[in-house]
Amino acid sequence: MSTKRDLGAGLQERNSEFAGLTMTAVERDTYGSAELLQVRTVGRPTATGDDVLVAVGAAGLDRGAWHVMTGRPYLMRIAGFGLRRPKNRGLGSELAGVVEALGPNVTGLAVGDAVFGVGRASFAEYALAAADKLARIPANLTHEQAAAVPVSGITALQALRDKGRIQAGQSVLIIGASGGVGTLAVQIAKALGAQVTGVCSTAKTDLVRSLGADHVIDYTAEDIATSNRRYDLVLDIGGNRSLRTLRRLLTTSGTLVIVGGEGGVDGSGSAASSARSPCPRSFANGWSRSSPTRTATTSTRSER
Ligand SMILES: NC(=O)c1ccc[n+]([C@@H]2O[C@H](COP(=O)([O-])OP(=O)(O)OC[C@H]3O[C@@H](n4cnc5c(N)ncnc54)[C@H](OP(=O)(O)O)[C@@H]3O)[C@@H](O)[C@H]2O)c1
């Protein structure tokens, strides 16, 4: 029987097989538009500690990738991404693929497993991910489908379940139901037993209905700010409505969760909406505020 030490030594040997190997990756040296991205041949990373090396089958392109590429909103540069230029040349976090090598501390995964999750610099042939940010791909999903889920899915789940404390039977309004986060939020809210109303543009109403929404509001035809309906939980993902407008949509004990807000010249939203970081936060009627939490690349705000 092999001991943990033998296994660790075996994995290190396998990792050393990759030392000195190269791969193709998408990189950049400065913040800016997609034109600045370059396809380069670079060193293949090696899995150490709790990391897993994944041979990338598909990489997801969530909103966060655009923020990291452009360095906007500027606050994120101060927050550690690199003030004048990006600290990391690589881009991309969502991935799906096959485990190529394991760091010595990793248990529960094996070389050859098909996995998906949140990694680092996933726009490459190989990428590292912490083992606890990966899960096995369900048999009915392709790599492409699985790679589109992690960040948007965690954002939607965290917003509804952790911050919104969604309960079966509640009425839930999802503003931005047709987007990356919203399409997953509609499905999660329905799976958790809520009555879901989705807000989106005309062209996407059929999509949102097909995801299970009980009611769909076309924001180009109906102004939800003037609606008399009240909801137990409002998830605001798009449209940059004021807090005042959003709170009016809540029942007296309702909860508002703000996931993000794009718009404005630098993609961070206008000054008035810059409190809407591109990360989810939640509030509940009555204004008691919980401290931000983090999972993967998201945080959440609450107001009660
Ligand atoms: N994707 C992620 O993983 C992630 C993670 C954390 C935070 N966020 C943040 O969450 C926000 C949304 O991200 P996303 O990826 O879901 O974006 P997205 O795919 O671009 O979706 C935006 C959604 O907002 C809707 N929308 C636009 N204008 C609207 C209006 N006036 N009223 C109501 N709805 C409107 C869009 O509807 P139509 O398309 O039908 O117009 C669409 O459903 C961003 O601020 C992002 O930074 C995203």
The ligand as an SDF file (V2000), in Angstrom:
LIG
                    3D

 48 52  0  0  0  0  0  0  0  0999 V2000
  -20.8100   37.5560  -14.7250 N   0  0  0  0  0  0  0  0  0  0  0  0
  -20.2040   37.4420  -13.5700 C   0  0  0  0  0  0  0  0  0  0  0  0
  -19.6050   36.4260  -13.2660 O   0  0  0  0  0  0  0  0  0  0  0  0
  -20.2790   38.5480  -12.5520 C   0  0  0  0  0  0  0  0  0  0  0  0
  -19.7180   38.3060  -11.2970 C   0  0  0  0  0  0  0  0  0  0  0  0
  -19.7910   39.3010  -10.3400 C   0  0  0  0  0  0  0  0  0  0  0  0
  -20.3910   40.4940  -10.6690 C   0  0  0  0  0  0  0  0  0  0  0  0
  -20.9050   40.7010  -11.9150 N   0  0  0  0  0  0  0  0  0  0  0  0
  -21.5050   41.9940  -12.2200 C   0  0  0  0  0  0  0  0  0  0  0  0
  -22.8870   41.7990  -12.4210 O   0  0  0  0  0  0  0  0  0  0  0  0
  -23.3240   42.6940  -13.4150 C   0  0  0  0  0  0  0  0  0  0  0  0
  -23.9920   41.9240  -14.5230 C   0  0  0  0  0  0  0  0  0  0  0  0
  -23.0930   40.9600  -15.0250 O   0  0  0  0  0  0  0  0  0  0  0  0
  -23.5580   39.9340  -16.1620 P   0  0  0  0  0  0  0  0  0  0  0  0
  -22.3780   39.1310  -16.4770 O   0  0  0  0  0  0  0  0  0  0  0  0
  -24.8070   39.2540  -15.7740 O   0  0  0  0  0  0  0  0  0  0  0  0
  -23.8240   40.9920  -17.3410 O   0  0  0  0  0  0  0  0  0  0  0  0
  -24.6020   40.7760  -18.7100 P   0  0  0  0  0  0  0  0  0  0  0  0
  -24.4860   39.3790  -19.1680 O   0  0  0  0  0  0  0  0  0  0  0  0
  -24.1560   41.8810  -19.6080 O   0  0  0  0  0  0  0  0  0  0  0  0
  -26.1390   41.0370  -18.3170 O   0  0  0  0  0  0  0  0  0  0  0  0
  -26.6360   42.3070  -18.0150 C   0  0  0  0  0  0  0  0  0  0  0  0
  -28.1320   42.1700  -17.7600 C   0  0  0  0  0  0  0  0  0  0  0  0
  -28.6900   43.4540  -17.4410 O   0  0  0  0  0  0  0  0  0  0  0  0
  -29.8630   43.6450  -18.2340 C   0  0  0  0  0  0  0  0  0  0  0  0
  -30.1230   45.0560  -18.3920 N   0  0  0  0  0  0  0  0  0  0  0  0
  -29.4380   45.9660  -19.1220 C   0  0  0  0  0  0  0  0  0  0  0  0
  -30.0320   47.1720  -19.0320 N   0  0  0  0  0  0  0  0  0  0  0  0
  -31.1120   47.0120  -18.2290 C   0  0  0  0  0  0  0  0  0  0  0  0
  -32.1310   47.8830  -17.7580 C   0  0  0  0  0  0  0  0  0  0  0  0
  -32.1740   49.1870  -18.0660 N   0  0  0  0  0  0  0  0  0  0  0  0
  -33.0800   47.3570  -16.9370 N   0  0  0  0  0  0  0  0  0  0  0  0
  -33.0800   46.0600  -16.5980 C   0  0  0  0  0  0  0  0  0  0  0  0
  -32.1510   45.1860  -17.0170 N   0  0  0  0  0  0  0  0  0  0  0  0
  -31.1690   45.6640  -17.8190 C   0  0  0  0  0  0  0  0  0  0  0  0
  -29.5630   42.9280  -19.5180 C   0  0  0  0  0  0  0  0  0  0  0  0
  -30.7500   42.6690  -20.2040 O   0  0  0  0  0  0  0  0  0  0  0  0
  -30.7800   42.6370  -21.8220 P   0  0  0  0  0  0  0  0  0  0  0  0
  -29.5340   41.9100  -22.2600 O   0  0  0  0  0  0  0  0  0  0  0  0
  -32.0300   41.8740  -22.1220 O   0  0  0  0  0  0  0  0  0  0  0  0
  -30.7680   44.0780  -22.2610 O   0  0  0  0  0  0  0  0  0  0  0  0
  -28.9130   41.6680  -18.9700 C   0  0  0  0  0  0  0  0  0  0  0  0
  -29.8880   40.7570  -18.5110 O   0  0  0  0  0  0  0  0  0  0  0  0
  -22.0990   43.4640  -13.8830 C   0  0  0  0  0  0  0  0  0  0  0  0
  -22.0420   44.6920  -13.1850 O   0  0  0  0  0  0  0  0  0  0  0  0
  -20.9690   42.5730  -13.4980 C   0  0  0  0  0  0  0  0  0  0  0  0
  -19.7720   43.2840  -13.2890 O   0  0  0  0  0  0  0  0  0  0  0  0
  -20.8680   39.7500  -12.8520 C   0  0  0  0  0  0  0  0  0  0  0  0
  1  2  1  0
  2  3  2  0
  2  4  1  0
  4  5  1  0
  4 48  2  0
  5  6  2  0
  6  7  1  0
  7  8  2  0
  8  9  1  0
  8 48  1  0
  9 10  1  0
  9 46  1  0
 10 11  1  0
 11 12  1  0
 11 44  1  0
 12 13  1  0
 13 14  1  0
 14 15  2  0
 14 16  1  0
 14 17  1  0
 17 18  1  0
 18 19  2  0
 18 20  1  0
 18 21  1  0
 21 22  1  0
 22 23  1  0
 23 24  1  0
 23 42  1  0
 24 25  1  0
 25 26  1  0
 25 36  1  0
 26 27  1  0
 26 35  1  0
 27 28  2  0
 28 29  1  0
 29 30  1  0
 29 35  2  0
 30 31  1  0
 30 32  2  0
 32 33  1  0
 33 34  2  0
 34 35  1  0
 36 37  1  0
 36 42  1  0
 37 38  1  0
 38 39  2  0
 38 40  1  0
 38 41  1  0
 42 43  1  0
 44 45  1  0
 44 46  1  0
 46 47  1  0
M  CHG  2   8   1  16  -1
M  END
$$$$
